[in-house]
Structures are given as C-alpha cells and as structure tokens.
Amino acid sequence: MAALARFLVTVLAAALATNVAGAGEVGVNYGRVANDLPDPGAVVNLLKQNGITMVKLYDANPKVLASLANTGIKVMVMLPNEEVAAAAADPAYALRWARASVAAYRPATQIHAVAVGNEVFDSRPDLNAKLVPAMTNVQAALAQLGLADAVKVTTPVAFSAVTDSYPPSSGRFRDDIAQTVMKPMLTFLKRTGSYLTINIYPFLAYADHPDQISLDYALGNTNPGERGDATAGLLGAALLENNGVRDDDTGLVYYSLLDAQLDATYYAMDDLGFPSLRAYLGETGHPSGGRRHGGRGRRHLMAGDDDVATVANAHAYINNVINRVLAGNTGTPHRPGADMDVYIFALFNENEKGAGADDVEQHFGLFYPNMQKVYDFDFHHSSGGGGGGSSGGAKASWCAANAAVGDSRLQAALDWACGHGADCSAIQPGAACYEPNTKLAHASYAFNDYYQRKGRASGTCDFSGVAYVVYLAPASEFFGFMKMCIRFSFSVELVNWKNYSTWSLKMFPWLGTLV
C-alpha cells in the first residue's frame, strides 16, 4: 500500500503539473483618506477578528507596516504616483525605497507585493512612459535585496484601459497605451512571474446604463439554468432578471458583469500575445450610499438612478465576490481555470474623499470608522456564491503546503511547525502517516495539524509563504482506500484544480475502484 501511495502521488503530480496554481484569496484595500479612522493597531485587530488575511495599502506607511508585523496578514505596499518618476529615472532611488519600505519590515511583516503607482493612465497620464521603467527598477532593487521571488511587482490599472469591452471577446487595450505601455508591461510581468492588477467596478457600468443592464447581472446574482435562454447582446438583457448575456462571437454566456469585464481584460491580454498571464482584482466594490457627483474622478457618474448605491446592493455584490473566491470559483467563461486574488474596496468609509458627505466615494467601506460593519459579510464562511450573497454555515478549511517553494523551504517550515505545537508523531518512520515519504506530504500533514490546533485562526497557515488555506475538502470520496493523512496529501496536488474530484474520476476512473 505504501508503494502504491507513492506511485499515485507521482502520477497525479505529473498529470497536474501544468494545471495547478495557487489558491485565490480575498483581501481588502486599506485606504486612509479620512480624519476619523481608528489607529493601525486597532485596525489590525479588526482584520484578524474578521478573518481578513490580505491587505493592499496605498503607500508604505511605517506605523501601519509595523502594526501588521507577526500577524500572518499578507501585504501589498505601494510606491505612490508622486514617486514613480524618481524611481524610473534613478535605480538608486528605487533601491533606497525598496530597502526602506519593504526589506526593513520583512519577514515580520509579510509584504508579498509592490504596486508601482495607482491607475496611472487615468490619474497621471504624464507618467505613462515612466511606469514600466519604474516597475523595472523597483523589481531590480528587490532582486538586489534578495526579495525578487518573495515580493512581486505589479501596478493597478483602471478598467478604462480596456476598450471595446462588449462583447468581451472584442476587448482590447486603448490605442494610446497598447503598444507603448501595456505590451512592455505584460512582457515584464511575464518575465518576473508577476501578474496584471486590474480595478473593476461593475457598479460603474450599471450606474451609467440602468435601463440597459440587469441589476442581478451587475451584482453577480447568478442563477443560470433557471432563467431561460441567454439573451443575445448587452442592450437586450432582461432588466428584472439575470437571463445571461451571450457573446455571439464566441458563444460564451455570461451571468455576471464582473466575469464579462474580466474576460474583456483577458482578451485584451490575449490580443497582445499573453494568453496565460494572470490578472488579479486590485479593487472591486459597491457603494452602500451617497449620490454620484460630476467631476473627473473614476467613480463620479451623472447618469442613472441614485438608488443603485444602497446597502442591499452593496451587501449582495460584496458577499457574492467573497463567497465565490472562498469557494474557489475564480474562473470565467473564457478562462474557466483562472486563479486570482481579489481585494475588496474598501475597508472603511473615508470621509475626506469625493465632494462631500453625500458622495458615493465616501461609502465604499465594509466598516464605519467606529469599526461597526456597514452590512453583514463573512471572510470565514461561504454559501458558494450567487443568489444574493447570504452566508451559510462555517466553511471548513485546511492548510496545504506549497509545492512550488522547494524542499529546503518546506523542510525549514516543517521543522518549525513540529517544534511549535504540531503533533508530528504520525509522520515519523513506521508511523501511520509516514507514507508517502515526501516533503510535500509530511509538510502538509504538519501544517494542517498546527492550523487545526490553533483553531484555524488567521495567520496560522502561512509559514512565511510556504503554505496556504484551502477550502475544498480532501477527496475522500475517491481515495476511500487511503487513510485520512494520505488522502490529504493527495488533495494538495489537486486542490487548486476546479471541480477536481469529478475531473480526477474522469481522468483516472480506476481510482474509484481501488480498495
């Protein structure tokens, strides 16, 4: 049986090697354009209490970064637009910034990404030509500091960079940036193993065209299969139900405007020759109140009815996004196996944004400044997404080792876990879970044991980037002949492949017959 277990792990790992990606994660944008927010220490406690495991900052504030130390919360810091030109012109400037804003806080603060600039094409088009050089210099600085693998460089791009976004398959980057900025940027991201960060707000499209887009479609209230035939074309979409929107050029049907906009982005990337590059959501959100004011801001719109910015709509959209990510449903019709991290905008209502207290810009928060929730949500639970985002029961989770980090890092983290609370007796030679005798299997056992003993608390499944939380149960239905510990190690190989249980039985039907 032990030899068979090792053989199966090898076969499945080889079969899935080109398909397994890191599990998607959902975090928040921690903006501070306000004069009434709690201090960073209280904010960090709020994050931990609510199971929020990732934050994206709009700077590299020392007090915030220090408060995030030793929490296990992953952090994306930002080199602000005001510093992009200097970083582009002077590699030494980029190195000083990276040393002071990233290296000085790691590894206690788990900075895993740097955003160079923010929506530069919209907010600072004068910096367009400097953006990729700045990204290149920051990445080179991180490499010089020995952090190139641990910290990825990206830049948040507003969805307005994508033109001809309907139908999704027509998506292209704007002519003024496609060849001059986007192609070199995507080349850089691919070369460095990073990802495009795109900010998408379905709320904007609906607010502009409430007479042409279904509200359910905009909120992601999906219920395909019970709505009837797909509607051909955006302008013909049913206004009171989400009947789905068909892309006639591809035959793909969309039940979520977010999916359609994501696919328009993917098609734009395809058009420039990057069909497999990842795209993560740097911002997505929905206002719970306020009115749209005129102006040049990216969320200041005049068209449409004001009742779109409601607590009910924000609750539905945000819970739908959270639930689908926690359930592993981050694929789209065009890229069904796509994996992505998502950052909800925003953590707090911020009272110094926009044109006043009634501006929607001040109403994107999950929390009021007093740290009370604006509406119910749960980063611990999942109802599977759709249907308005109601929460279900507690979502089971496990801690899995990341095979991509290599045996040396796995061994170091395994030693730490076994010495700090994990019961590793079962993976000793001759013990029940010693086989399969691989670093990945043993590390997954130890990490998960530690995670479960700590009550699945936030930050107890990371081990400096060597592990991650998964929300798909070990595949006991088709590995029934194995002990739980071996089934779990198998599930590590499969956990990031959508619908892996069904897929595995189709690919390896003999697995279901073994006893």
C-alpha positions as CSV (number, residue, x, y, z in Angstrom):
1,M,0.0,0.0,0.0
2,A,2.8,2.4,0.8
3,A,4.4,1.8,-2.6
4,L,1.1,2.3,-4.3
5,A,0.5,5.6,-2.4
6,R,3.9,6.9,-3.6
7,F,3.1,5.8,-7.1
8,L,-0.3,7.6,-7.1
9,V,1.2,10.8,-5.8
10,T,3.8,10.8,-8.5
11,V,1.3,10.0,-11.3
12,L,-1.2,12.7,-10.1
13,A,1.5,15.3,-9.6
14,A,2.8,14.8,-13.1
15,A,-0.6,14.8,-14.6
16,L,-1.5,18.1,-12.9
17,A,1.9,19.8,-13.1
18,T,0.8,22.3,-15.8
19,N,-2.6,23.0,-14.3
20,V,-2.1,23.6,-10.6
21,A,-2.0,27.2,-9.5
22,G,-2.0,28.9,-6.1
23,A,-5.4,29.2,-4.4
24,G,-7.1,32.5,-4.9
25,E,-7.5,34.7,-1.8
26,V,-9.7,37.6,-0.9
27,G,-8.4,40.7,0.9
28,V,-9.2,44.4,1.4
29,N,-7.9,47.8,0.4
30,Y,-6.9,49.7,3.5
31,G,-7.3,53.4,2.5
32,R,-6.8,56.2,4.9
33,V,-8.2,59.3,3.2
34,A,-10.1,60.2,6.4
35,N,-9.7,62.1,9.7
36,D,-11.7,59.8,11.9
37,L,-10.2,56.3,11.4
38,P,-9.0,54.0,14.3
39,D,-5.3,53.7,14.9
40,P,-3.4,51.0,12.9
41,G,-3.2,48.7,15.9
42,A,-6.9,48.6,16.3
43,V,-7.3,48.1,12.6
44,V,-5.0,45.1,12.6
45,N,-7.1,43.5,15.4
46,L,-10.2,44.2,13.3
47,L,-8.7,42.4,10.4
48,K,-7.8,39.4,12.5
49,Q,-11.2,39.2,14.2
50,N,-12.8,39.1,10.7
51,G,-10.5,36.6,9.1
52,I,-9.1,39.1,6.6
53,T,-5.8,37.7,5.5
54,M,-4.6,40.2,2.9
55,V,-4.5,44.0,2.7
56,K,-3.5,46.4,0.0
57,L,-2.1,49.8,1.0
58,Y,-1.8,53.0,-0.9
59,D,1.6,53.8,0.4
60,A,4.2,52.1,2.7
61,N,3.2,53.9,6.0
62,P,5.7,52.8,8.7
63,K,3.2,52.7,11.5
64,V,0.8,50.6,9.5
65,L,3.5,48.2,8.4
66,A,4.8,47.9,12.0
67,S,1.3,47.1,13.2
68,L,1.0,44.3,10.7
69,A,4.1,42.6,11.9
70,N,3.8,39.0,13.1
71,T,0.2,38.7,12.2
72,G,0.4,36.5,9.1
73,I,-1.5,39.0,7.1
74,K,-0.2,39.4,3.6
75,V,0.5,43.0,2.5
76,M,0.8,44.8,-0.8
77,V,2.5,48.1,-0.4
78,M,2.5,50.9,-2.9
79,L,5.1,53.3,-4.4
80,P,2.8,56.3,-4.9
81,N,2.3,58.1,-8.2
82,E,4.3,61.0,-6.8
83,E,7.4,58.8,-6.6
84,V,7.1,57.0,-10.0
85,A,9.2,59.5,-12.0
86,A,12.0,59.4,-9.5
87,A,12.0,55.6,-9.4
88,A,12.0,55.4,-13.2
89,A,14.9,57.9,-13.5
90,D,17.2,56.6,-10.8
91,P,17.8,52.9,-9.9
92,A,19.5,54.1,-6.7
93,Y,16.2,55.9,-5.7
94,A,14.3,52.7,-6.3
95,L,16.8,50.7,-4.2
96,R,16.5,53.2,-1.3
97,W,12.8,53.0,-1.4
98,A,12.7,49.2,-1.6
99,R,15.2,48.9,1.3
100,A,13.2,51.4,3.5
101,S,9.7,50.3,2.5
102,V,10.0,46.6,2.0
103,A,13.2,45.0,3.3
104,A,13.1,46.9,6.5
105,Y,9.8,45.2,7.5
106,R,10.2,41.7,6.2
107,P,9.9,39.0,7.2
108,A,7.9,40.0,10.3
109,T,5.5,41.9,8.1
110,Q,4.6,39.7,5.2
111,I,5.0,42.1,2.3
112,H,4.4,39.9,-0.8
113,A,3.8,42.5,-3.5
114,V,4.6,46.1,-4.5
115,A,2.2,48.2,-6.5
116,V,4.1,50.8,-8.5
117,G,1.7,53.7,-9.0
118,N,-2.0,53.6,-8.9
119,E,-4.3,53.9,-12.0
120,V,-1.5,56.0,-13.7
121,F,-3.3,56.0,-17.1
122,D,-6.3,57.8,-15.6
123,S,-4.8,59.9,-12.7
124,R,-1.3,60.7,-14.0
125,P,-1.1,60.1,-17.8
126,D,2.0,62.3,-17.8
127,L,3.7,59.3,-16.1
128,N,2.7,56.7,-18.7
129,A,6.1,56.5,-20.3
130,K,7.8,56.2,-16.9
131,L,5.6,53.5,-15.5
132,V,7.4,50.4,-16.8
133,P,10.9,51.8,-16.2
134,A,9.8,52.4,-12.6
135,M,8.5,48.9,-12.2
136,T,11.7,47.5,-13.7
137,N,13.9,49.5,-11.3
138,V,11.9,48.5,-8.3
139,Q,12.0,44.9,-9.3
140,A,15.7,45.1,-9.8
141,A,16.1,46.6,-6.4
142,L,14.1,43.8,-4.8
143,A,16.4,41.3,-6.6
144,Q,19.4,43.1,-5.3
145,L,18.0,42.7,-1.8
146,G,17.3,39.0,-2.3
147,L,13.5,39.5,-2.4
148,A,12.6,39.1,-6.1
149,D,11.0,35.7,-5.6
150,A,9.1,36.6,-2.4
151,V,7.8,40.1,-3.5
152,K,6.2,40.6,-6.9
153,V,5.9,43.9,-8.7
154,T,2.7,45.0,-10.4
155,T,0.7,48.1,-11.0
156,P,-3.1,48.7,-10.6
157,V,-4.8,49.6,-13.9
158,A,-8.3,51.0,-14.1
159,F,-10.7,49.1,-16.3
160,S,-10.9,52.2,-18.5
161,A,-7.6,50.9,-20.0
162,V,-9.7,48.3,-21.8
163,T,-11.7,49.5,-24.8
164,D,-14.4,47.7,-26.9
165,S,-15.2,45.7,-23.8
166,Y,-18.5,44.5,-25.2
167,P,-18.7,41.8,-26.3
168,P,-15.9,40.6,-24.0
169,S,-14.1,38.9,-26.9
170,S,-13.7,42.3,-28.5
171,G,-11.7,43.6,-25.5
172,R,-8.5,45.5,-26.4
173,F,-6.3,47.9,-24.6
174,R,-6.6,51.5,-25.7
175,D,-4.6,52.5,-28.7
176,D,-2.6,55.2,-26.8
177,I,-1.2,52.6,-24.3
178,A,-1.4,49.2,-26.0
179,Q,1.9,49.0,-27.8
180,T,3.8,51.7,-25.9
181,V,3.0,50.8,-22.3
182,M,0.9,47.6,-22.0
183,K,2.9,45.3,-24.2
184,P,6.2,46.1,-22.4
185,M,4.4,45.9,-19.1
186,L,2.9,42.5,-19.8
187,T,6.3,41.3,-21.0
188,F,7.8,42.5,-17.7
189,L,5.1,40.8,-15.7
190,K,5.6,37.5,-17.5
191,R,9.4,37.6,-17.2
192,T,9.2,38.2,-13.5
193,G,6.4,35.7,-12.7
194,S,4.0,38.5,-11.6
195,Y,0.5,39.4,-12.7
196,L,-1.6,42.3,-14.0
197,T,-3.6,44.1,-11.4
198,I,-6.9,45.4,-12.8
199,N,-9.5,47.5,-10.9
200,I,-13.1,46.7,-12.0
201,Y,-16.4,48.2,-10.7
202,P,-19.5,46.7,-12.4
203,F,-21.4,49.4,-10.4
204,L,-20.0,52.0,-12.9
205,A,-21.4,50.3,-15.9
206,Y,-24.8,49.8,-14.3
207,A,-24.9,53.3,-12.9
208,D,-24.3,54.6,-16.5
209,H,-26.9,52.3,-18.1
210,P,-29.5,51.2,-15.6
211,D,-32.0,51.0,-18.4
212,Q,-29.9,48.6,-20.4
213,I,-28.2,46.2,-17.8
214,S,-29.9,43.8,-15.4
215,L,-29.3,44.7,-11.8
216,D,-28.8,41.0,-11.0
217,Y,-26.3,40.7,-13.7
218,A,-24.4,43.7,-12.3
219,L,-24.5,42.4,-8.8
220,G,-23.5,38.9,-9.7
221,N,-26.7,37.3,-8.5
222,T,-26.2,34.3,-10.7
223,N,-28.8,31.5,-11.1
224,P,-28.1,30.1,-14.6
225,G,-30.2,27.1,-15.6
226,E,-33.4,28.5,-14.1
227,R,-33.6,31.8,-16.0
228,G,-34.3,30.6,-19.5
229,D,-32.4,31.2,-22.7
230,A,-29.4,33.6,-22.8
231,T,-30.2,37.0,-24.2
232,A,-28.2,38.0,-27.3
233,G,-26.4,41.2,-26.5
234,L,-26.0,43.6,-23.6
235,L,-28.7,46.0,-24.6
236,G,-31.3,43.2,-24.8
237,A,-30.5,41.9,-21.3
238,A,-33.6,41.5,-19.1
239,L,-33.9,44.3,-16.7
240,L,-35.6,42.4,-13.8
241,E,-33.9,39.0,-14.1
242,N,-30.4,37.8,-14.9
243,N,-31.1,35.8,-18.1
244,G,-27.5,35.8,-19.0
245,V,-25.7,37.7,-21.8
246,R,-24.3,35.9,-24.8
247,D,-21.2,36.8,-26.6
248,D,-22.2,35.9,-30.2
249,D,-18.6,35.8,-31.4
250,T,-17.7,33.0,-29.0
251,G,-21.0,31.5,-27.9
252,L,-20.0,32.1,-24.3
253,V,-22.8,33.1,-21.9
254,Y,-22.2,35.5,-19.0
255,Y,-24.3,35.7,-15.9
256,S,-22.1,38.2,-14.2
257,L,-20.9,41.6,-15.4
258,L,-17.7,41.1,-13.4
259,D,-17.0,38.0,-15.4
260,A,-17.6,39.8,-18.6
261,Q,-15.3,42.6,-17.7
262,L,-12.6,40.2,-16.5
263,D,-12.8,38.3,-19.8
264,A,-12.6,41.6,-21.7
265,T,-9.3,42.1,-19.9
266,Y,-8.2,38.6,-20.6
267,Y,-9.0,39.0,-24.3
268,A,-7.1,42.3,-24.3
269,M,-4.1,40.4,-22.9
270,D,-4.6,37.7,-25.5
271,D,-4.5,40.3,-28.2
272,L,-1.0,41.4,-27.2
273,G,0.2,37.8,-27.0
274,F,-0.2,36.9,-23.3
275,P,-2.9,34.2,-23.2
276,S,-1.7,32.7,-19.9
277,L,-0.7,35.7,-17.8
278,R,-2.6,36.1,-14.6
279,A,-4.9,39.1,-13.8
280,Y,-5.8,39.9,-10.2
281,L,-8.5,42.2,-9.0
282,G,-6.8,45.1,-7.2
283,E,-10.1,46.9,-6.5
284,T,-13.7,45.9,-6.8
285,G,-16.6,47.2,-4.7
286,H,-20.0,48.7,-4.5
287,P,-21.2,51.9,-2.6
288,S,-23.7,51.5,0.2
289,G,-25.0,55.1,0.0
290,G,-24.4,58.5,-1.4
291,R,-25.0,60.1,-4.8
292,R,-22.9,60.4,-7.9
293,H,-21.3,63.8,-8.3
294,G,-19.9,65.4,-11.5
295,G,-16.2,65.6,-12.0
296,R,-13.3,63.7,-13.4
297,G,-13.0,61.0,-10.7
298,R,-13.2,57.4,-11.9
299,R,-16.4,56.8,-9.9
300,H,-18.1,60.1,-10.4
301,L,-21.0,59.5,-12.7
302,M,-24.1,61.5,-13.5
303,A,-26.3,59.1,-15.4
304,G,-28.7,56.6,-13.9
305,D,-30.9,56.5,-10.8
306,D,-29.4,57.1,-7.4
307,D,-30.9,54.1,-5.8
308,V,-28.1,51.9,-7.1
309,A,-25.9,52.9,-4.2
310,T,-27.7,51.1,-1.4
311,V,-26.8,48.9,1.5
312,A,-28.8,46.0,0.0
313,N,-26.9,46.2,-3.3
314,A,-23.5,46.6,-1.7
315,H,-24.3,43.6,0.6
316,A,-25.3,41.5,-2.4
317,Y,-22.3,42.3,-4.6
318,I,-19.6,42.1,-1.9
319,N,-20.9,38.8,-0.5
320,N,-21.1,37.3,-4.0
321,V,-17.5,38.2,-4.6
322,I,-16.2,37.0,-1.2
323,N,-18.2,33.7,-1.5
324,R,-17.0,32.8,-5.0
325,V,-13.4,33.4,-4.1
326,L,-13.6,31.4,-0.9
327,A,-15.3,28.6,-2.8
328,G,-12.5,28.6,-5.4
329,N,-14.8,29.8,-8.2
330,T,-12.4,32.4,-9.7
331,G,-12.6,31.2,-13.3
332,T,-14.5,33.0,-16.1
333,P,-16.2,31.6,-19.2
334,H,-13.1,32.4,-21.3
335,R,-10.6,31.2,-18.6
336,P,-12.5,28.7,-16.5
337,G,-9.4,27.6,-14.7
338,A,-8.2,31.1,-13.9
339,D,-6.9,31.8,-10.4
340,M,-6.8,35.3,-8.9
341,D,-6.5,37.2,-5.7
342,V,-9.2,39.8,-5.1
343,Y,-9.0,43.0,-3.0
344,I,-12.4,44.4,-1.9
345,F,-12.6,48.2,-2.0
346,A,-12.6,49.3,0.8
347,L,-12.0,48.6,4.5
348,F,-13.6,51.8,5.8
349,N,-15.9,54.6,4.7
350,E,-13.4,57.5,4.2
351,N,-14.8,61.0,5.0
352,E,-12.2,63.0,3.0
353,K,-12.9,61.5,-0.4
354,G,-15.1,62.9,-3.1
355,A,-17.1,66.1,-3.0
356,G,-18.8,65.8,0.4
357,A,-20.7,63.5,2.8
358,D,-23.3,62.6,0.1
359,D,-20.7,61.5,-2.5
360,V,-20.6,57.8,-3.2
361,E,-16.8,58.0,-2.8
362,Q,-17.3,58.1,0.9
363,H,-19.5,55.0,1.1
364,F,-17.5,52.0,-0.3
365,G,-16.4,50.8,3.2
366,L,-17.1,47.4,4.8
367,F,-16.8,49.2,8.1
368,Y,-17.8,52.6,9.5
369,P,-14.9,54.4,11.2
370,N,-16.2,53.1,14.6
371,M,-15.4,49.6,13.3
372,Q,-19.0,48.6,13.1
373,K,-20.0,46.7,9.9
374,V,-21.9,48.6,7.3
375,Y,-23.7,45.3,6.3
376,D,-23.1,41.7,7.1
377,F,-20.3,39.8,5.4
378,D,-18.0,36.9,6.4
379,F,-14.5,36.1,5.3
380,H,-14.7,32.8,7.2
381,H,-17.9,31.5,5.7
382,S,-19.2,30.8,2.2
383,S,-22.5,30.0,0.7
384,G,-21.0,29.1,-2.7
385,G,-21.6,32.4,-4.3
386,G,-24.6,33.9,-6.1
387,G,-28.2,34.3,-5.0
388,G,-27.7,37.5,-3.2
389,G,-24.8,36.5,-1.1
390,S,-26.4,35.1,2.0
391,S,-24.0,33.5,4.4
392,G,-24.1,29.8,5.1
393,G,-22.5,27.8,7.9
394,A,-18.9,27.7,8.9
395,K,-16.7,27.0,5.9
396,A,-14.3,24.1,6.6
397,S,-10.7,24.7,5.7
398,W,-7.3,23.0,5.6
399,C,-3.7,24.1,5.5
400,A,-1.7,22.9,2.5
401,A,2.0,23.0,1.7
402,N,3.0,24.9,-1.4
403,A,5.0,22.5,-3.6
404,A,6.4,25.4,-5.7
405,V,8.7,26.7,-2.9
406,G,11.0,23.7,-3.0
407,D,12.1,21.1,-0.4
408,S,14.5,23.2,1.5
409,R,11.9,25.8,2.5
410,L,9.4,23.0,3.1
411,Q,11.8,21.3,5.5
412,A,12.5,24.5,7.4
413,A,8.8,25.3,7.9
414,L,8.1,21.6,8.7
415,D,10.7,21.7,11.5
416,W,9.3,24.9,12.9
417,A,5.7,23.6,12.9
418,C,6.7,20.3,14.6
419,G,8.6,22.3,17.2
420,H,5.8,24.8,17.9
421,G,2.7,22.8,18.5
422,A,2.0,20.5,15.6
423,D,1.8,16.8,16.6
424,C,4.2,15.2,14.1
425,S,4.4,11.7,15.6
426,A,2.2,10.3,12.9
427,I,4.7,11.2,10.2
428,Q,7.7,9.5,11.8
429,P,9.2,6.4,10.2
430,G,6.9,3.4,10.7
431,A,4.0,5.6,11.9
432,A,0.6,5.7,10.3
433,C,1.1,8.7,8.1
434,Y,4.8,8.3,7.2
435,E,3.9,7.2,3.7
436,P,4.1,8.8,1.2
437,N,7.6,9.8,2.4
438,T,7.8,13.1,0.7
439,K,8.5,16.6,2.0
440,L,5.2,17.9,0.5
441,A,3.1,15.2,2.2
442,H,4.8,15.5,5.6
443,A,4.7,19.3,5.5
444,S,1.0,19.3,4.6
445,Y,0.3,17.0,7.5
446,A,2.2,19.1,10.0
447,F,1.0,22.5,8.7
448,N,-2.6,21.3,8.8
449,D,-2.3,19.8,12.3
450,Y,-0.8,23.1,13.5
451,Y,-3.6,25.1,11.8
452,Q,-6.4,23.0,13.2
453,R,-4.9,23.0,16.7
454,K,-4.8,26.8,16.5
455,G,-8.5,26.9,15.7
456,R,-7.9,27.9,12.1
457,A,-7.0,31.3,13.2
458,S,-6.0,34.0,10.8
459,G,-2.2,33.9,10.1
460,T,-1.7,30.3,11.3
461,C,-1.4,28.9,7.8
462,D,1.3,30.7,6.0
463,F,4.7,29.7,7.4
464,S,6.5,32.6,5.6
465,G,4.7,31.9,2.3
466,V,5.2,28.1,2.4
467,A,1.6,27.2,2.9
468,Y,-1.9,28.4,2.2
469,V,-5.5,27.8,3.3
470,V,-7.7,25.7,1.0
471,Y,-11.5,25.4,1.1
472,L,-12.0,22.1,-0.8
473,A,-12.2,19.1,1.4
474,P,-9.8,16.2,1.0
475,A,-11.1,13.9,-1.7
476,S,-12.3,11.1,0.5
477,E,-15.0,10.0,-2.0
478,F,-12.4,8.6,-4.4
479,F,-9.5,7.9,-2.2
480,G,-11.5,5.9,0.3
481,F,-8.9,3.2,0.3
482,M,-6.4,5.5,1.9
483,K,-6.0,6.8,5.5
484,M,-7.0,10.5,6.0
485,C,-3.4,11.6,6.2
486,I,-2.6,10.2,2.7
487,R,-5.9,11.4,1.2
488,F,-4.9,14.9,2.4
489,S,-1.6,14.8,0.7
490,F,-3.3,13.7,-2.5
491,S,-5.7,16.6,-2.2
492,V,-2.8,19.0,-2.0
493,E,-1.9,18.0,-5.6
494,L,-5.5,18.5,-6.7
495,V,-6.9,21.2,-4.6
496,N,-6.4,24.1,-6.9
497,W,-7.9,22.5,-10.0
498,K,-11.6,23.5,-10.3
499,N,-14.0,20.6,-9.7
500,Y,-11.0,18.3,-9.1
501,S,-13.0,15.4,-7.7
502,T,-15.1,14.9,-10.8
503,W,-12.2,15.7,-13.1
504,S,-9.9,13.1,-11.4
505,L,-12.5,10.3,-11.7
506,K,-12.9,11.1,-15.3
507,M,-9.2,11.1,-15.9
508,F,-8.4,8.2,-13.6
509,P,-11.6,6.1,-13.2
510,W,-9.7,3.3,-11.7
511,L,-9.1,5.4,-8.5
512,G,-12.8,4.9,-7.5
513,T,-12.4,1.1,-7.7
514,L,-9.4,0.6,-5.5
515,V,-9.9,-0.9,-2.1
